[in-house]
């Protein structure tokens, strides 16, 4: 068996860090710093199982939802902009999306990080279409939300029999999921981190099932997601999601619903 070269691994990790953040990283001075270079970037971010855009979206949501310092979130946002994997407009949409799945305070963190990065890079303001520019019929919005729910989740949602369920139909799917500023696959990665962090069984199982049933993500990509999520949330939380992914892969392959 051929031996792996630690110097090559370190060089590969440092090169990827430099590509993502636009500057050569300082030499590690602690075991934690070395692990970031040699494991996080050289062995996880460099894996071919997820495209770079997906990794940025997962890292963006993870940094906002998993208690990372603002400097880390700023680095992810700036890296996404500098590499061209996400535009400023898409980051604004990501902030709105994460507000739903992690709370408006977390969405505010991404929104402000995007503002700081745009100012530092000298970017012009992003085009942000209004959530609702014209007068609307509440019943039509509810119907549109129900249709969007089916497109995203692949099964019908619940009727609007409480303020919470009404907001799911009217705002979450009636106004946010269908916005053109961010494609559905990108919204899916943000959502998966959000529901994983919620520790709520029904959202976790239904969204991971829908990720595959909708065609947004493959089974192999969700396996890679678990590893990427583990970097953000830690191995114990990722172990829960790994079990769900195994279960939902079996159900999708068998043509079963998430709760069947």
C-alpha positions as CSV (number, residue, x, y, z in Angstrom):
1,X,0.0,0.0,0.0
2,X,1.4,3.4,-1.0
3,X,1.9,5.8,1.9
4,X,0.3,9.3,1.8
5,X,2.6,12.3,2.0
6,X,1.7,14.7,4.9
7,X,3.5,17.6,3.1
8,X,1.4,17.0,0.0
9,X,-1.8,17.0,2.0
10,X,-0.8,20.3,3.8
11,X,0.1,21.9,0.5
12,X,-3.2,20.9,-1.1
13,X,-5.2,22.2,1.9
14,X,-3.3,25.5,1.9
15,X,-3.8,25.9,-1.9
16,X,-7.5,25.4,-1.6
17,X,-7.7,27.9,1.3
18,X,-5.9,30.4,-0.8
19,X,-8.2,29.8,-3.8
20,X,-11.3,30.2,-1.7
21,X,-10.3,33.2,0.4
22,X,-8.0,35.0,-2.1
23,X,-5.0,35.0,0.1
24,X,-2.3,32.6,1.3
25,X,-3.2,31.3,4.8
26,X,-0.7,31.7,7.7
27,X,1.2,28.6,8.8
28,X,-0.8,26.8,11.5
29,X,0.4,27.4,15.1
30,X,-2.0,25.0,16.9
31,X,-3.4,21.5,16.3
32,X,-6.8,23.1,15.6
33,X,-5.4,25.4,12.9
34,X,-3.5,22.4,11.4
35,X,-6.7,20.3,11.3
36,X,-8.5,23.1,9.4
37,X,-5.8,23.1,6.7
38,X,-5.1,19.4,6.6
39,X,-8.5,17.9,7.2
40,X,-11.3,20.4,6.6
41,X,-9.9,21.7,3.3
42,X,-7.4,19.0,2.1
43,X,-9.7,16.1,2.9
44,X,-13.3,17.4,3.0
45,X,-13.6,20.5,0.8
46,X,-11.4,18.9,-1.8
47,X,-13.7,15.8,-2.1
48,X,-15.4,15.5,-5.5
49,X,-18.8,14.4,-4.1
50,X,-20.2,17.9,-3.9
51,X,-19.7,20.9,-6.2
52,X,-18.0,24.0,-4.7
53,X,-21.3,26.0,-4.8
54,X,-23.0,23.4,-2.6
55,X,-20.1,23.4,-0.2
56,X,-20.3,27.2,0.1
57,X,-24.1,27.1,0.8
58,X,-23.7,24.4,3.4
59,X,-20.8,26.3,5.1
60,X,-22.8,29.5,4.9
61,X,-25.8,28.1,6.7
62,X,-23.6,26.2,9.1
63,X,-21.6,29.3,10.0
64,X,-24.8,31.2,10.7
65,X,-26.7,28.4,12.5
66,X,-24.0,26.5,14.4
67,X,-22.5,29.3,16.5
68,X,-19.5,30.2,14.4
69,X,-17.9,33.6,15.0
70,X,-18.7,36.5,12.7
71,X,-15.2,36.4,11.3
72,X,-15.8,32.8,10.0
73,X,-19.1,33.8,8.4
74,X,-17.4,36.8,6.8
75,X,-14.8,34.5,5.3
76,X,-17.3,32.2,3.8
77,X,-19.3,35.0,2.3
78,X,-16.3,36.7,0.9
79,X,-15.0,33.5,-0.5
80,X,-18.3,32.7,-2.2
81,X,-18.2,36.1,-3.8
82,X,-14.6,36.1,-4.8
83,X,-14.8,32.6,-6.4
84,X,-18.0,33.6,-8.2
85,X,-19.9,30.6,-6.7
86,X,-22.5,33.0,-5.2
87,X,-23.5,36.5,-6.3
88,X,-24.5,39.2,-3.9
89,X,-28.1,38.9,-5.0
90,X,-28.0,35.2,-4.2
91,X,-26.5,35.9,-0.8
92,X,-29.4,38.3,-0.1
93,X,-31.8,35.5,-1.0
94,X,-29.9,33.1,1.2
95,X,-30.3,35.5,4.1
96,X,-34.1,35.5,3.6
97,X,-34.2,31.7,3.2
98,X,-32.2,31.1,6.4
99,X,-34.4,33.4,8.3
100,X,-37.3,30.9,7.8
101,X,-35.3,27.9,8.7
102,X,-33.1,29.3,11.4
103,X,-34.9,32.4,12.7
104,X,-34.8,36.0,11.5
105,X,-31.8,36.8,13.7
106,X,-29.7,34.2,11.9
107,X,-30.8,35.6,8.5
108,X,-29.7,39.0,9.8
109,X,-26.2,37.6,10.4
110,X,-25.9,36.6,6.7
111,X,-27.4,39.8,5.5
112,X,-25.0,41.9,7.4
113,X,-22.0,39.7,6.5
114,X,-23.0,40.1,2.8
115,X,-23.1,43.9,3.3
116,X,-19.6,43.9,4.9
117,X,-18.2,41.8,2.1
118,X,-19.8,43.9,-0.6
119,X,-18.3,47.0,0.9
120,X,-14.9,45.5,1.3
121,X,-14.9,44.3,-2.3
122,X,-16.4,47.5,-3.7
123,X,-19.4,45.8,-5.1
124,X,-22.5,47.8,-6.2
125,X,-25.8,47.1,-4.4
126,X,-27.5,43.9,-5.4
127,X,-30.8,43.9,-7.3
128,X,-33.4,42.7,-4.7
129,X,-37.0,42.4,-6.1
130,X,-39.7,43.1,-3.6
131,X,-41.3,40.1,-1.9
132,X,-44.7,41.3,-3.2
133,X,-44.9,44.3,-5.5
134,X,-48.6,44.2,-6.4
135,X,-51.8,43.8,-4.5
136,X,-52.8,40.2,-4.1
137,X,-55.8,37.9,-3.4
138,X,-55.1,36.0,-0.1
139,X,-56.8,32.9,-1.5
140,X,-54.7,33.0,-4.6
141,X,-51.5,33.3,-2.6
142,X,-52.5,30.4,-0.4
143,X,-53.2,28.3,-3.5
144,X,-49.9,29.3,-5.1
145,X,-48.2,28.3,-1.8
146,X,-49.8,24.9,-1.8
147,X,-48.6,24.3,-5.4
148,X,-45.1,25.4,-4.6
149,X,-45.1,23.1,-1.5
150,X,-45.9,20.1,-3.7
151,X,-43.1,21.1,-6.1
152,X,-40.6,21.4,-3.3
153,X,-41.7,18.6,-1.0
154,X,-43.3,16.2,-3.5
155,X,-46.4,15.7,-1.3
156,X,-49.4,18.0,-0.3
157,X,-49.0,20.2,2.7
158,X,-51.4,20.8,5.6
159,X,-54.4,23.1,5.3
160,X,-54.1,26.6,6.9
161,X,-55.9,25.8,10.1
162,X,-53.5,27.7,12.4
163,X,-51.4,30.9,12.2
164,X,-48.2,28.8,11.8
165,X,-49.6,26.6,9.0
166,X,-51.1,29.6,7.3
167,X,-47.6,31.2,7.3
168,X,-46.1,28.1,5.7
169,X,-48.6,28.3,2.8
170,X,-48.7,32.0,2.5
171,X,-45.1,33.1,3.1
172,X,-42.7,30.2,3.1
173,X,-44.0,28.6,0.0
174,X,-46.4,31.2,-1.3
175,X,-43.7,33.9,-1.5
176,X,-40.2,32.7,-0.6
177,X,-39.5,29.3,-2.1
178,X,-40.6,30.4,-5.6
179,X,-38.5,33.5,-5.7
180,X,-36.3,33.6,-8.8
181,X,-33.2,34.9,-7.0
182,X,-32.0,31.5,-5.9
183,X,-32.6,28.1,-7.6
184,X,-34.4,25.3,-5.8
185,X,-31.3,23.1,-5.5
186,X,-29.5,26.0,-3.7
187,X,-32.4,26.5,-1.4
188,X,-32.4,22.8,-0.6
189,X,-28.8,22.9,0.8
190,X,-29.7,25.8,3.0
191,X,-32.9,24.1,4.2
192,X,-31.1,20.8,5.0
193,X,-28.7,22.6,7.3
194,X,-31.6,24.4,8.9
195,X,-33.8,21.4,9.5
196,X,-30.8,19.4,10.7
197,X,-30.0,22.0,13.3
198,X,-33.7,22.1,14.4
199,X,-33.4,18.5,15.8
200,X,-37.1,18.2,14.8
201,X,-37.9,14.7,13.4
202,X,-40.7,15.5,10.9
203,X,-38.9,18.4,9.2
204,X,-35.6,16.5,9.0
205,X,-37.1,13.3,7.5
206,X,-39.5,15.0,5.2
207,X,-36.9,17.5,3.8
208,X,-34.2,14.9,3.3
209,X,-36.7,12.6,1.5
210,X,-37.8,15.6,-0.6
211,X,-34.3,16.5,-1.5
212,X,-33.9,13.2,-3.4
213,X,-37.6,12.7,-4.5
214,X,-37.6,16.2,-6.1
215,X,-34.4,15.5,-8.0
216,X,-32.5,18.3,-6.3
217,X,-29.9,16.0,-4.7
218,X,-28.6,12.5,-5.3
219,X,-28.2,9.9,-2.6
220,X,-24.4,10.2,-2.9
221,X,-24.6,13.9,-2.6
222,X,-26.5,13.6,0.7
223,X,-23.9,11.2,2.0
224,X,-21.3,14.0,1.3
225,X,-23.7,16.5,2.9
226,X,-23.5,14.6,6.2
227,X,-19.7,14.9,6.3
228,X,-19.9,18.6,5.3
229,X,-22.5,19.2,8.0
230,X,-20.4,17.4,10.6
231,X,-17.7,20.1,10.1
232,X,-20.3,22.7,11.1
233,X,-22.3,21.0,13.8
234,X,-20.0,18.2,15.0
235,X,-20.0,14.5,14.7
236,X,-22.8,13.7,17.2
237,X,-25.4,15.7,15.4
238,X,-24.1,14.5,12.0
239,X,-24.6,10.9,13.2
240,X,-28.3,11.6,13.6
241,X,-28.5,13.0,10.1
242,X,-26.5,10.0,8.8
243,X,-29.1,7.7,10.1
244,X,-31.9,9.7,8.5
245,X,-30.1,9.7,5.1
246,X,-29.7,6.0,5.2
247,X,-33.4,5.6,6.0
248,X,-34.6,8.1,3.3
249,X,-32.4,6.6,0.6
250,X,-34.1,3.2,1.2
251,X,-37.5,4.8,1.1
252,X,-36.9,6.8,-2.1
253,X,-35.4,3.8,-3.8
254,X,-38.5,1.7,-2.8
255,X,-40.9,4.4,-3.9
256,X,-42.2,5.0,-0.4
257,X,-43.1,8.3,1.2
258,X,-40.9,9.7,4.0
259,X,-43.4,8.5,6.6
260,X,-44.4,5.3,4.9
